[in-house]
Amino acid sequence: MTTNDLQYLRSGLRVKCEKDVNPSVRRTCLSFAVWLRTYMEFPIRVVVYLKTDYQLKTRDTKELASVTFFAPYDKTVEPYIRIATGGL
């Protein structure tokens, strides 16, 4: 089965922000997402989470990082990106 044969339930790029993310950071990221959707196709939904934390723990090694990206081998599981914005 090739990726052309797969029928994904959801597609596109989505940005979800925590309540206390800096408004300037939020506005800039949303603006970038609009631009990116114009030039890139997202056949599988990718969600970008903007977090108020200064650092995030990685899924596998529990190390601290500014950004994490989860890209599963299973094409039925949606990838996601988490970005630490450092609060207000």
BELNOR-V993675 format. One record per residue. N is the residue number from 0. RES is the residue in three letters. PHI is phi in degrees with one decimal (none if undefined). Layout:
N	RES	PHI
N	RES	PHI
This chain:
0	MET	none
1	THR	-96.3
2	THR	-65.7
3	ASN	-69.3
4	ASP	-81.0
5	LEU	-74.8
6	GLN	-111.5
7	TYR	-82.7
8	LEU	-68.9
9	ARG	-133.4
10	SER	-135.3
11	GLY	104.7
12	LEU	-112.3
13	ARG	-125.1
14	VAL	-120.9
15	LYS	-119.6
16	CYS	-113.9
17	GLU	-70.6
18	LYS	-57.2
19	ASP	-97.8
20	VAL	-67.3
21	ASN	-51.8
22	PRO	-57.7
23	SER	-67.5
24	VAL	-64.9
25	ARG	-58.8
26	ARG	-60.9
27	THR	-64.9
28	CYS	-65.0
29	LEU	-65.8
30	SER	-64.3
31	PHE	-63.0
32	ALA	-63.2
33	VAL	-62.0
34	TRP	-61.6
35	LEU	-63.3
36	ARG	-62.0
37	THR	-68.5
38	TYR	-107.4
39	MET	-125.3
40	GLU	-101.9
41	PHE	-121.5
42	PRO	-68.0
43	ILE	-115.0
44	ARG	-60.0
45	VAL	-120.3
46	VAL	-106.3
47	VAL	-107.3
48	TYR	-101.8
49	LEU	-94.3
50	LYS	-105.1
51	THR	-83.6
52	ASP	-66.7
53	TYR	-81.7
54	GLN	-144.9
55	LEU	-122.4
56	LYS	-88.9
57	THR	-71.0
58	ARG	-65.5
59	ASP	-90.6
60	THR	-99.5
61	LYS	61.5
62	GLU	-77.0
63	LEU	-87.3
64	ALA	-148.7
65	SER	-83.3
66	VAL	-138.8
67	THR	-126.8
68	PHE	-133.6
69	PHE	-111.6
70	ALA	-124.7
71	PRO	-70.8
72	TYR	-73.5
73	ASP	-78.0
74	LYS	-69.5
75	THR	-88.3
76	VAL	-102.7
77	GLU	-77.9
78	PRO	-75.2
79	TYR	-152.1
80	ILE	-127.1
81	ARG	-120.1
82	ILE	-124.1
83	ALA	-84.4
84	THR	-102.4
85	GLY	80.9
86	GLY	73.3
87	LEU	-79.8
